[in-house]
Amino acid sequence: MIEGPNLVFLKNKLQRYKGKIVSEVSGEAELDYELLKNIQLFDIQSFGKNLLFVFSNFFLNIKVVSMGDILVNKRKKLNADLSLQFKEGEINFYQSEIKIYQGKPSDHFNFKKDILKPEFDADFILNEWQRNHSERVIGDVLFEQNSVVGIGAIIRTETLYHAKINPQSIIKAIPEKKLIFLLKMVVDYAEEFLSLLKTDEVEKNALIFAKKTCPKDRTPILNKEIGSAKIYVCAKCQKLFN
């Protein structure tokens, strides 16, 4: 299950390849492989659920889908979508959507939307929600990557529970102070999520994600379909604003 913190965690592990030369490149993805040969990797960044390999005047945008994988110095029996080989090792991407963009990541992506970037701007997100998504349910908007970036199933479930907001609440009906608190929780929990990845205890420490009963009042946790994915909800703790 890929969320923003997973990509930041991986990005941090891959920093040893920063500044190295790509010696060989291959794969099944439709890319200009000659463009990637014998060039220096300037930086490795992330944006939400995307991993960004930055070169001098272009970058690779790599989106790992739900069943995909990224292996360092390991290979699967099937061909990789992309294999980047360095003198020091190799990185292989499987079941990934890979595109080349000209310019810098900041030319294409709004870092104000990324919950784990220093540039994240809660006021900007709040204004966008109230102006462009006021009639929609908060559970849908949180999960999409065009409004706020890096939220997956666990972060969505846990932050709405912390904020005591039912995911089927209409945005315009939710008090502004509640939305402000929710956005704070999103950032705080994303940082906690990132820290827990070091011990692989994200789901173990979740309050209601994949749980059967609410830790507060012991009522059953509901598993509802909201948008494109299911979400865990405590109907008693999380108020429905509509």
MODA-V312807 format. One record per pair of residues at least 24 apart in sequence whose ideal C-beta (glycine too) atoms are under 6 Angstrom apart, sorted by the first residue. I is the first residue (numbers start at 1). GAP is how many residues later the second one is. Records with the same first field share a line. If there is no record, write none. Layout:
BEGIN
I: GAP + GAP
END
This chain:
BEGIN
2: 47 + 62
3: 149 + 152
4: 44 + 111 + 112 + 146
5: 185 + 188 + 189
7: 39 + 44
8: 38 + 108 + 186
9: 188
11: 33 + 35
14: 30
17: 24 + 69
18: 25 + 26
20: 66
22: 62
23: 62 + 63 + 64
24: 61
25: 59
26: 57
27: 53 + 54 + 55 + 56
28: 51 + 53
29: 52 + 53 + 69
45: 60
47: 62 + 67
48: 66 + 97 + 101 + 102
52: 53
58: 42 + 44
59: 42 + 46
61: 38 + 40
62: 31 + 34 + 36
63: 34
64: 32
65: 30
67: 28
68: 26 + 27 + 28
69: 25
113: 35 + 36
114: 35 + 36
115: 35 + 71 + 72 + 75
116: 34 + 74
122: 61
126: 53
129: 42
133: 38
134: 37 + 38
136: 35
137: 31
138: 31 + 33
139: 28 + 87 + 92
140: 87
143: 84
153: 76
154: 55
155: 34
157: 52 + 74 + 75
158: 31 + 48 + 51
159: 26 + 27 + 30
161: 46 + 47
164: 73 + 74 + 75
165: 73
166: 72 + 73 + 74
167: 59 + 64
169: 71 + 72
170: 72
173: 68 + 69
174: 67
208: 24
END
